[in-house]
Amino acid sequence: MSLTIPKLGSPLSEDQIIFLKTFSKSCRSSILLMVTNAQSGHPGGSLSTIDYLATIYAFIIGQTGEKVVISNGHISPAVYSTLAEMGYIPKQEVIDGFRKIGKIYEGHITRHVNGVEFGTGPLGIGVSVASAFAMAYKLKGENKKSFGILGDGEAQEGQVHEMIHFAKQHKLNNLILFVDYNKVQLTDSLEKTVNIDIVKTFEAGHWKAIEVDGHDHQAIWTALGEAYQSDRPVVIVGNTIMGQGVDFMEETGLAHQSDWHGKAPKPEQIEAPLKTLELNEDEEKMLEDFRQNNIAWKPKHAKYPEPLSKVEINTGTAITYGTEELTDCRSAYG
């Protein structure tokens, strides 16, 4: 199959959809291997976001090199697997080194990794950075888009609401955000935690809001085409399932349970899913042909090659408090 890069505004061909499904499938396998090998990480949101990441990286970012900021930085398995599938980082290296001491593939994305524009961890900050990149493009007169990825629970953060108004005030119609609306956050469902209306929140800030099936590549591509024509900032709200593509995770995701938000499966649990996600020879060749022939942009080598974990820090002597002692958290922590 000879793949061509689609044009925004035109529907995807059957071959292009098959390619994106294969890309996403391979990423899902890498995500499972990463978190299981580390026995740590966030598989649920990584699996629910991967179809969008596959679409923008394969068909947009790999051509333009425009800025992407992953505000919910804990979905690092999704980001690293996407970068590996693009050929930007070594796949086996990230699977083996994910969350390991002395390795650059930290649990929250870091600029030590080629292709990561901005390291994120505290929620709400990344979308503000994405808006800053959009503003910078405007000030420099560059006709480019800035992309941001946002978790649905993260949308409760006050900084996100400030960013909404900032983008509206400065007419950042070159800003495109994707909300991974899987309706689950750290400890429970969105409904039981802080049940905000994400679409109305953005619309109140005069954004264009587009709702899509976040696992339908055709719908995602159509939404992106609309976003490129907007005269306002755009939020694409992707209705997704936490743990999509892995049956036992999907089951709890559909029930809006947080079982797999930040817990790694045991090796025996992923044996069956890995078999369903295994690529055949034709699929492997399709992805390799894409890497060889269809990627116009590659990231520069990371500017911060030394892992932070190698920095020597004098932690001092820990203070131990007895069970009978009472103090406030600030004093104890400080």
Secondary structure, DSSP 8 states (H G I E B T S, - for coil): -------TTS---HHHHHHHHHHHHHHHHHHHHHHHHHT-S-HHHHHHHHHHHHHHIIIIIHHH---EEESSGGGHHHHHHHHHHTTSS-HHHHHHHTT-TT-S--SS--TTSTT--S---STTHHHHHHHHHHHHHHHTT----EEEEEETGGGGSHHHHHHHHHHHHTT-TTEEEEEEE-SB-SSSBHHHH----HHHHHHHTT-EEEEEETT-HHHHHHHHHHHHT-SS-EEEEEE--TTTTSHHHHHHHHTT--TTSS----GGGGHHHHHHH---HHHHHHHHHHHHHS--------S--S-GGGS-----------TT----HHHHH-
